[in-house]
Amino acid sequence: MNFDLELKKKRQHPQTQEKGSSSWGKLLIGVFFILTIAYIGYMPPARSIPDTGLKVGDIAGADIVIGKDMTVEDREMTELNRRQAMEALVPVYEFNEQKIAGSQMLLNEWFRFIKEVRKDFLLKKQDLEAVQARIRENFGLEPRQPELSLLLQSNPFAKIDLNLLLLEVKAWEEKGILLSRIGVPRGNNDEIIVYSEKKGYSQAKLADFFDLKDIEGKLSGFLGDSPLNTREKETVKPILLEFISTNVTFSKVLTRLQEEKTLALVNPVFIHLKKGKIILRRGDELNKDHLRLIRLIAAEEKTSSRRIPGVFFILVVLSILFFFFWKLNILAKNGGINRSRLNFVSGVTFIASVLIYRLALFIYPLILKNLAFEIRVDTSALAYGIPFAVGSLIIAFLFDLQSAVVFSTINAVIGGFVCDWDFKILLFVLAGNLAVGFGVEYYQRLKRSSILKAAFFWLLPVNMLTSLVFALSAEETSWTLAAFYVALGILSALLSAFIANFMIPLWEVIFKLVTDLKLVEITNLNLPCFREMLEKAPGTYHHSQMVASLAEAAAQELELSPLLVRAMALYHDIGKIDNPQFFTENQSVYEDPHGKLTPLESAKVIISHIPLGLEKAEQLKLPRKVIQAISQHHGNKVVRFFHAKAEEMSAGQLDEFDENMFRYPGKKPQQVEEAIVMLADQVEAATKSLSAPDDSDIRNVVEKIIASDIAENQFDECDGLTFKALNTIAKSFYGKLASIYHQRISYPGFDFSREKSE
């Protein structure tokens, strides 16, 4: 066989390198998904009032029916209630209690001052002008000189009982003194509200307080009982009035606050209209109440149309959710063995799910309308029968639980706005989706029956419970309605299982996904390819089994998929089936043919098992990850034995010697799984070359092989492979090999030595 020609052919058609989409490409794909979901899921609100040019007395040409639940504000009634509340508003006055103490102090000070200044005046120490200046400066009063002269000469204030005056003034001010009761704001029946720091707010009437006119009369009565003559009374009275304060004043600020409180207590008048309510039937005559209600509804719909459409809200919410969905998948490494395709497949699944929801919302009312018996139920309740769990079942089965949980959250939001922004539907979808996610995880993904089990034993009870709770919490409920809700929940679960069971194989084929079920199928050792390997290349067969055992144990330690790594290991040497005699593990059955070949020819035969394996993998339609393990399990290493032999035979003629002719054509390991298979392949082969290896020999082999691969930079392109991971892999290999090659005691009663038996 011309291996050189085959190898050359394979090198001319290298394996296509998986190229990650550029940032702009991912952004455009994400925008496409968001726009598509928003377009399919958004339903613009229909106008309930198509024609507002109606008048009282007109005959309705068609039924006027409310298209959706709405609440309209009767602004006319609200404004009327506000006006009535303002008319009944009681103004607020402020009672300043601090002025009482101030008046007392000023009166005391005035009497003391007059006594002191009179002494200075009589002793000729101050004249009238000086006294007048002092009064102006200290009290702000401007007494005329004749009155001042009378005060200083006759001393009328000495004839007044100061203590009695203070008590009277205090009593007046404690009751409250207004400037005037004429023309001031007041409520009905002269009611006012009085605020003081000590008593707070209290109800009162204007008649309960004095005004300055009342105080003037009170003061005249007080002075009438004193020994003052008429002229002295007329002189003293205006001065004393200056020291009596008006301590009750109208407060604009407090009244404004009272207005705000009053208006805040006036609730707007709302009219609640349910979807399907008939405002006016065809042929009915419009009256004032009909026309007023129609105008209110038309105004509300017109106002709603001017607002930002709901589709923009959907776009914003979906953009935020999709962004965090993408970031979470990167940081948490969600998606399992299909991680690289999680975002795209999830986007397509979202679109398919929304299409299913819209189709159900279109079909269910038609079915309900054409039933032989009548079911009186709000059409919005039909949403509980929509198969909301289809997408979560698909994601949970094809990827992992974490991905299903994130998908369920976004799917619940989408379900809520598809069903006219219904929060109960959002909770219904979220509960059911989480249930199927955990159900698939519980039953595992090794059989398609897991989908049905998750739907029947997890989704079905949750749907029944949540739909029953929502039915019983409705305003108008009955056991018939509750039974209808539960029946819809059961229908949702059954349809979800049926549709998901149909779509999952379709998704596997379209997106070339690898599932645990697929891995179980391709690792079945009774498959024809493994039977052929056992028959033609028994050494390679057992070698592959050992490599699979080592790699599977290491994958479990690193929390990777043991099934995937096992499949990669079982198929990594499938290219040796056609030429088993050229490989040492099979030479106990075949003669060694390398003695008849040059080192370069031998190397080409050895290297050819990579492209031959890729060819067989394509024929068997193996998953992409398994094919990658075939091409990468030797990296780009040199076939050392024949390379060294060629160097020896070249006898120093290195110019004619090309090292790359002895190099494997594959890529270096790109993922941790490929690195595990590479190391397990080398370690298993190396330990077989040892005779009766002990623990130190095994440990030495593992450490040297890993160190050699590191020195040759075979892990430079491996994503996620750390020294900690390499240490874990080494410990796993050592433990596994130590249990295989452990020392055994002699078998009692037998001697298997050939010489003694002869």
Backbone hydrogen bonds, N-H to C=O, Kabsch-Sander energy under -0.5 kcal/mol:
donor,donor_aa,acceptor,acceptor_aa,energy
3,F,1,M,-1.5
6,E,2,N,-1.5
7,L,3,F,-2.8
8,K,4,D,-2.1
9,K,5,L,-2.2
10,K,6,E,-2.3
11,R,7,L,-2.0
12,Q,8,K,-1.4
13,H,9,K,-0.7
13,H,10,K,-0.8
19,K,17,Q,-0.6
20,G,18,E,-0.5
26,K,22,S,-2.7
27,L,23,S,-2.3
28,L,24,W,-2.6
29,I,25,G,-2.3
30,G,26,K,-2.7
31,V,27,L,-2.7
32,F,28,L,-2.4
33,F,29,I,-2.4
34,I,30,G,-2.5
35,L,31,V,-2.9
36,T,32,F,-2.4
37,I,33,F,-2.6
38,A,34,I,-2.6
39,Y,35,L,-2.5
40,I,36,T,-2.5
41,G,37,I,-2.8
42,Y,38,A,-2.0
54,L,52,T,-1.3
57,G,286,L,-2.1
58,D,55,K,-2.2
60,A,284,D,-2.6
64,I,280,L,-3.0
65,V,63,D,-0.7
66,I,277,K,-2.6
70,M,273,L,-2.8
72,V,271,I,-2.3
74,D,269,V,-3.6
75,R,73,E,-1.4
78,T,74,D,-2.4
79,E,75,R,-2.8
80,L,76,E,-2.0
81,N,77,M,-2.4
82,R,78,T,-1.9
83,R,79,E,-2.4
84,Q,80,L,-2.3
85,A,81,N,-2.0
86,M,82,R,-2.4
87,E,83,R,-2.3
88,A,84,Q,-1.6
89,L,86,M,-1.1
93,Y,193,I,-3.5
94,E,249,T,-3.2
95,F,93,Y,-0.5
95,F,195,Y,-3.1
96,N,94,E,-0.7
96,N,247,N,-3.1
97,E,95,F,-1.0
99,K,96,N,-0.8
100,I,97,E,-1.0
101,A,97,E,-0.7
102,G,98,Q,-1.5
103,S,99,K,-2.5
104,Q,100,I,-2.1
105,M,101,A,-2.1
106,L,102,G,-2.3
107,L,103,S,-2.5
108,N,104,Q,-2.1
109,E,105,M,-2.5
110,W,106,L,-2.6
111,F,107,L,-2.4
112,R,108,N,-2.2
113,F,109,E,-2.5
114,I,110,W,-2.8
115,K,111,F,-1.9
116,E,112,R,-2.1
117,V,113,F,-3.1
118,R,114,I,-2.1
119,K,115,K,-1.3
120,D,116,E,-1.7
121,F,117,V,-2.1
122,L,118,R,-2.7
123,L,119,K,-1.7
124,K,121,F,-1.5
125,K,120,D,-2.8
126,Q,120,D,-1.0
131,V,127,D,-2.2
132,Q,128,L,-2.9
133,A,129,E,-2.2
134,R,130,A,-2.2
135,I,131,V,-2.5
136,R,132,Q,-2.2
137,E,133,A,-2.5
138,N,134,R,-2.8
139,F,135,I,-2.7
140,G,135,I,-0.9
140,G,136,R,-0.9
141,L,135,I,-1.0
148,L,144,R,-2.7
149,S,145,Q,-2.9
150,L,146,P,-2.0
151,L,147,E,-2.3
152,L,148,L,-2.2
153,Q,149,S,-2.1
154,S,150,L,-2.5
155,N,150,L,-0.7
155,N,151,L,-1.0
158,A,155,N,-0.9
159,K,156,P,-1.4
160,I,157,F,-1.0
162,L,160,I,-1.0
165,L,161,D,-2.4
166,L,162,L,-2.9
167,L,163,N,-2.1
168,E,164,L,-2.3
169,V,165,L,-2.9
170,K,166,L,-2.4
171,A,167,L,-2.2
172,W,168,E,-2.5
173,E,169,V,-2.7
174,E,170,K,-2.6
175,K,171,A,-1.5
176,G,172,W,-1.5
178,L,210,F,-4.1
183,G,181,R,-0.5
187,G,191,E,-2.9
190,D,187,G,-1.3
191,E,188,N,-1.3
192,I,204,A,-2.9
193,I,91,P,-2.7
194,V,202,S,-3.0
195,Y,93,Y,-2.8
196,S,200,G,-1.8
200,G,196,S,-2.4
202,S,194,V,-1.8
204,A,192,I,-2.5
206,L,190,D,-1.8
208,D,205,K,-1.7
209,F,206,L,-1.7
210,F,176,G,-2.7
212,L,178,L,-0.7
212,L,179,L,-0.8
215,I,211,D,-2.3
216,E,212,L,-2.4
217,G,213,K,-1.7
218,K,214,D,-2.5
219,L,215,I,-2.8
220,S,216,E,-2.1
221,G,217,G,-2.2
222,F,218,K,-2.2
223,L,219,L,-2.8
224,G,220,S,-1.9
225,D,221,G,-0.8
225,D,222,F,-0.8
226,S,223,L,-1.5
233,K,229,N,-2.4
234,E,230,T,-2.3
235,T,231,R,-1.6
236,V,232,E,-2.9
237,K,233,K,-2.8
239,I,235,T,-0.7
240,L,236,V,-2.5
241,L,237,K,-2.1
242,E,238,P,-1.1
242,E,239,I,-0.6
243,F,239,I,-0.6
243,F,240,L,-1.1
244,I,241,L,-0.9
245,S,243,F,-0.6
247,N,245,S,-0.8
248,V,177,I,-2.1
249,T,94,E,-1.9
249,T,247,N,-0.5
251,S,92,V,-2.3
252,K,250,F,-0.6
255,T,251,S,-1.9
256,R,252,K,-2.3
257,L,253,V,-2.2
258,Q,254,L,-2.2
259,E,255,T,-2.3
260,E,256,R,-2.4
261,K,257,L,-2.4
262,T,258,Q,-2.5
263,L,259,E,-3.0
264,A,260,E,-2.3
265,L,261,K,-1.5
266,V,262,T,-0.6
266,V,263,L,-0.8
267,N,265,L,-1.1
270,F,268,P,-0.8
271,I,72,V,-3.2
272,H,270,F,-0.5
273,L,70,M,-3.1
273,L,271,I,-0.6
276,G,66,I,-3.0
277,K,274,K,-2.0
279,I,64,I,-2.9
279,I,277,K,-0.7
280,L,64,I,-1.1
283,G,60,A,-2.8
284,D,281,R,-2.2
286,L,58,D,-2.6
291,L,287,N,-2.5
292,R,288,K,-2.6
293,L,289,D,-2.3
294,I,290,H,-2.7
295,R,291,L,-2.4
296,L,292,R,-1.9
297,I,293,L,-2.4
298,A,294,I,-2.7
299,A,295,R,-2.5
300,E,296,L,-2.2
301,E,297,I,-2.5
302,K,298,A,-2.2
303,T,299,A,-2.4
304,S,300,E,-2.5
305,S,301,E,-2.0
306,R,302,K,-0.8
306,R,303,T,-0.6
307,R,303,T,-0.8
307,R,304,S,-0.7
312,F,309,P,-1.4
313,F,309,P,-0.9
314,I,310,G,-2.3
315,L,311,V,-2.4
316,V,312,F,-2.3
317,V,313,F,-2.6
318,L,314,I,-2.9
319,S,315,L,-2.2
320,I,316,V,-2.2
321,L,317,V,-2.7
322,F,318,L,-3.1
323,F,319,S,-2.1
324,F,320,I,-2.2
325,F,321,L,-2.2
326,W,322,F,-2.4
327,K,323,F,-2.5
328,L,324,F,-2.7
329,N,325,F,-1.9
330,I,326,W,-1.5
331,L,327,K,-2.8
332,A,328,L,-2.9
333,K,329,N,-0.5
334,N,329,N,-0.8
336,G,333,K,-0.6
338,N,335,G,-1.6
339,R,336,G,-1.3
341,R,338,N,-1.7
342,L,339,R,-1.4
345,V,341,R,-2.4
346,S,342,L,-2.7
347,G,343,N,-2.2
348,V,344,F,-2.3
349,T,345,V,-2.4
350,F,346,S,-2.5
351,I,347,G,-2.0
352,A,348,V,-2.6
353,S,349,T,-2.6
354,V,350,F,-2.6
355,L,351,I,-2.2
356,I,352,A,-2.0
357,Y,353,S,-2.4
358,R,354,V,-2.6
359,L,355,L,-2.4
360,A,356,I,-2.3
361,L,357,Y,-2.4
362,F,358,R,-1.4
363,I,359,L,-2.4
364,Y,360,A,-2.7
366,L,362,F,-0.7
367,I,363,I,-2.3
368,L,364,Y,-2.7
369,K,365,P,-2.3
370,N,366,L,-1.5
371,L,368,L,-0.8
376,R,374,E,-0.5
377,V,375,I,-1.1
381,A,378,D,-2.0
382,L,379,T,-1.3
383,A,380,S,-1.4
384,Y,381,A,-1.7
385,G,382,L,-1.9
386,I,383,A,-1.6
388,F,386,I,-2.2
390,V,387,P,-1.0
393,L,389,A,-2.2
394,I,390,V,-2.1
395,I,391,G,-2.7
396,A,392,S,-2.7
397,F,393,L,-2.0
398,L,394,I,-2.5
399,F,395,I,-2.3
404,A,400,D,-1.8
405,V,401,L,-2.4
406,V,402,Q,-2.1
407,F,403,S,-2.6
408,S,404,A,-2.5
409,T,405,V,-1.8
410,I,406,V,-1.9
411,N,407,F,-2.8
412,A,408,S,-2.1
413,V,409,T,-1.6
414,I,410,I,-2.4
415,G,411,N,-2.8
416,G,412,A,-2.0
417,F,413,V,-2.0
418,V,414,I,-2.2
419,C,415,G,-1.6
420,D,417,F,-0.9
421,W,416,G,-0.7
422,D,416,G,-1.8
423,F,421,W,-0.7
426,L,422,D,-1.6
427,L,423,F,-2.0
428,F,424,K,-2.5
429,V,425,I,-3.0
430,L,426,L,-2.5
431,A,427,L,-2.5
432,G,428,F,-2.0
433,N,429,V,-2.8
434,L,430,L,-2.4
435,A,431,A,-1.8
436,V,432,G,-2.1
437,G,433,N,-2.0
438,F,434,L,-2.3
439,G,435,A,-2.2
440,V,436,V,-2.6
441,E,437,G,-1.7
442,Y,438,F,-2.2
443,Y,439,G,-2.3
444,Q,440,V,-0.9
450,S,447,K,-1.5
451,I,448,R,-1.3
452,L,448,R,-0.8
453,K,449,S,-2.7
454,A,450,S,-2.5
455,A,451,I,-1.8
456,F,452,L,-2.7
457,F,453,K,-2.8
458,W,454,A,-1.1
459,L,454,A,-2.4
460,L,455,A,-2.3
462,V,458,W,-1.6
463,N,459,L,-2.9
464,M,460,L,-2.3
465,L,461,P,-2.5
466,T,462,V,-2.7
467,S,463,N,-2.4
468,L,464,M,-1.8
469,V,465,L,-2.4
470,F,466,T,-2.4
471,A,467,S,-2.0
472,L,468,L,-2.4
473,S,469,V,-1.4
474,A,471,A,-1.0
477,T,475,E,-0.7
482,A,478,S,-2.5
483,A,479,W,-2.3
484,F,480,T,-1.9
485,Y,481,L,-2.3
486,V,482,A,-2.4
487,A,483,A,-2.3
488,L,484,F,-2.0
489,G,485,Y,-2.2
490,I,486,V,-2.3
491,L,487,A,-2.3
492,S,488,L,-2.5
493,A,489,G,-1.9
494,L,490,I,-2.5
495,L,491,L,-2.6
496,S,492,S,-2.1
497,A,493,A,-2.1
498,F,494,L,-2.3
499,I,495,L,-2.8
500,A,496,S,-2.4
501,N,497,A,-2.2
502,F,498,F,-1.2
503,M,499,I,-2.3
504,I,500,A,-2.5
506,L,502,F,-0.7
507,W,503,M,-3.0
508,E,504,I,-2.4
509,V,505,P,-1.9
510,I,506,L,-2.7
511,F,507,W,-2.5
512,K,508,E,-0.6
513,L,508,E,-1.3
515,T,513,L,-0.5
517,L,445,R,-0.6
519,L,515,T,-2.2
520,V,516,D,-2.4
521,E,517,L,-2.0
522,I,518,K,-2.3
523,T,519,L,-1.3
524,N,521,E,-1.0
525,L,523,T,-0.6
527,L,524,N,-1.9
530,F,527,L,-0.6
531,R,527,L,-2.0
532,E,528,P,-2.6
533,M,529,C,-1.9
534,L,530,F,-2.6
535,E,531,R,-1.9
536,K,532,E,-2.9
537,A,533,M,-2.4
541,Y,537,A,-2.2
542,H,538,P,-2.5
543,H,539,G,-2.5
544,S,540,T,-2.8
545,Q,541,Y,-1.9
546,M,542,H,-2.3
547,V,543,H,-2.7
548,A,544,S,-2.5
549,S,545,Q,-2.1
550,L,546,M,-2.5
551,A,547,V,-3.0
552,E,548,A,-2.5
553,A,549,S,-1.8
554,A,550,L,-2.0
555,A,551,A,-2.4
556,Q,552,E,-1.9
557,E,553,A,-1.7
558,L,554,A,-1.7
559,E,556,Q,-1.1
560,L,555,A,-3.0
565,V,561,S,-2.1
566,R,562,P,-2.4
567,A,563,L,-2.2
568,M,564,L,-2.4
569,A,565,V,-2.3
570,L,566,R,-2.6
571,Y,567,A,-1.6
572,H,568,M,-0.7
572,H,569,A,-0.6
574,I,571,Y,-1.7
576,K,573,D,-2.0
577,I,574,I,-1.3
582,F,579,N,-1.3
583,F,580,P,-1.7
586,N,583,F,-2.1
587,Q,584,T,-1.4
589,V,586,N,-1.8
590,Y,586,N,-1.7
596,K,593,P,-1.4
597,L,594,H,-1.5
602,S,598,T,-2.8
603,A,599,P,-2.7
604,K,600,L,-2.3
605,V,601,E,-2.0
606,I,602,S,-2.4
607,I,603,A,-3.1
608,S,604,K,-1.7
609,H,606,I,-1.3
610,I,607,I,-2.0
612,L,608,S,-2.3
613,G,609,H,-1.5
614,L,610,I,-2.3
615,E,611,P,-2.1
616,K,612,L,-2.2
617,A,613,G,-2.4
618,E,614,L,-2.1
619,Q,615,E,-1.8
620,L,616,K,-2.4
621,K,617,A,-0.6
621,K,618,E,-0.6
622,L,617,A,-2.2
627,I,623,P,-2.0
628,Q,624,R,-2.4
629,A,625,K,-1.5
630,I,626,V,-1.4
631,S,627,I,-1.8
632,Q,628,Q,-1.9
633,H,629,A,-1.3
635,G,632,Q,-0.9
637,K,634,H,-1.8
639,V,662,F,-3.0
640,R,638,V,-1.4
643,H,639,V,-2.1
644,A,640,R,-3.0
645,K,641,F,-2.0
646,A,642,F,-2.3
647,E,643,H,-2.2
648,E,644,A,-2.3
649,M,645,K,-2.1
650,S,646,A,-1.7
651,A,647,E,-0.7
651,A,648,E,-0.7
652,G,647,E,-0.6
653,Q,650,S,-2.0
654,L,652,G,-2.0
656,E,653,Q,-1.1
657,F,654,L,-1.6
658,D,656,E,-0.6
659,E,657,F,-0.6
661,M,658,D,-1.2
662,F,659,E,-2.1
663,R,660,N,-1.4
664,Y,637,K,-3.1
666,G,635,G,-0.5
672,V,719,D,-0.6
675,A,671,Q,-1.7
676,I,672,V,-2.3
677,V,673,E,-2.0
678,M,674,E,-2.3
679,L,675,A,-2.4
680,A,676,I,-2.9
681,D,677,V,-2.4
682,Q,678,M,-1.8
683,V,679,L,-3.0
684,E,680,A,-2.3
685,A,681,D,-1.7
686,A,682,Q,-2.7
687,T,683,V,-2.4
688,K,684,E,-1.4
689,S,685,A,-0.8
689,S,686,A,-0.7
690,L,687,T,-1.0
692,A,690,L,-0.6
698,I,694,D,-2.3
699,R,695,D,-2.6
700,N,696,S,-2.5
701,V,697,D,-2.4
702,V,698,I,-2.4
703,E,699,R,-2.4
704,K,700,N,-2.4
705,I,701,V,-2.3
706,I,702,V,-2.0
707,A,703,E,-2.5
708,S,704,K,-2.5
709,D,705,I,-2.2
710,I,706,I,-2.1
711,A,707,A,-2.5
712,E,708,S,-1.8
713,N,710,I,-1.8
714,Q,709,D,-2.5
716,D,713,N,-1.0
718,C,715,F,-1.2
719,D,670,Q,-2.8
719,D,717,E,-0.6
720,G,718,C,-0.5
721,L,718,C,-0.8
722,T,720,G,-0.8
726,L,722,T,-2.3
727,N,723,F,-2.3
728,T,724,K,-2.1
729,I,725,A,-2.6
730,A,726,L,-2.5
731,K,727,N,-2.2
732,S,728,T,-2.2
733,F,729,I,-2.7
734,Y,730,A,-2.5
735,G,731,K,-2.5
736,K,732,S,-2.3
737,L,733,F,-2.9
738,A,734,Y,-2.6
739,S,735,G,-1.5
740,I,736,K,-1.1
741,Y,737,L,-2.9
750,F,747,Y,-1.4
757,S,753,S,-1.9
758,E,754,R,-2.1
